[in-house]
Amino acid sequence: MTKYKDIINEIKEESVDTDLHKSVDTDLRKSVNTDIVSLTIKVPRNLRQLWVVEARSRGTTLSAVIVDYLKKELGDV
């Protein structure tokens, strides 16, 4: 995974006009369809079961926990 982070960081460093980059990024995010879609990942069954139980004990769902984390880590529209 660090290979991808390195590539992304290189691209960010090469960006000369960050204001233009930010405005284009914002425009692209606004134009993205906001329909709910599936996101599939492979995880060990025992961890998934543990996470589902933990999420339920906190009064939430595993999907909500994942979406909240991704929004916090990668940003939101």
N, C-alpha and C positions, 0 to 999 in steps of 0.2 A: 504494500500500500504506500510505502514511503516513496516509491518510484514515481507514482502519480502526483504526490504532493510536491516532489522536486520539480516535475514538469510544470505544474501549475504555478509554483513560485517563480520559475524562470520566466514564464509568460508574463506574470505580474510585474517582474522587475524590468522586462523589456518594454513595457507599456510607457510611452513617453508622455502622452496626453491623458492623464488620469481623469480629468473632468469629462472629457469626451467619452472615455471608456465607461464611466459611471452612468452618464445619461443614456448611452446605448444599452447598457445592461438593464437599467430601470425600464426603458421602453420595451425591451424584449420580455422582461418579466411580466409587464402589464398585458402584453399581447398573448401570453401563454394561456391556454384554456384551463379553467379552474375546476373542471369536472374531476370527480374522485376516480382514481385508477388503482390497479393492483400493483404492489411492489413485493416481489418474491425474493426471499433469501434462504439459503440453506444453513441451518444451525443444528447442532446435536439435539436429539429428541429430549434427553433428560434436562438440558438447559432450558429449552422452550417450556417444558412443563413447570420447571422451577420459576421461570419468569412470569408465566401466566398466573400461577398461584400468588406470587409476590404482588403483581399488579392488582389482582382482585382484592388482596388483603388491604391494599391502599385505596380501594374504591375507584379504580380506573381499569383501563384495558391495556393490553400489550401494544395494540395499534396506537393508542393515544400516547403512550410513553415514547414509542419510536418516533412518531410524528413530532412531538414536542422537542425531542432531542435533536432531530434533523433540522428543525426550524432554528433552534438555538445555535447549533454548530455551523450550519451552512447558510442560514438566512431564510427569510420569508419574503413573499411578494409584497 
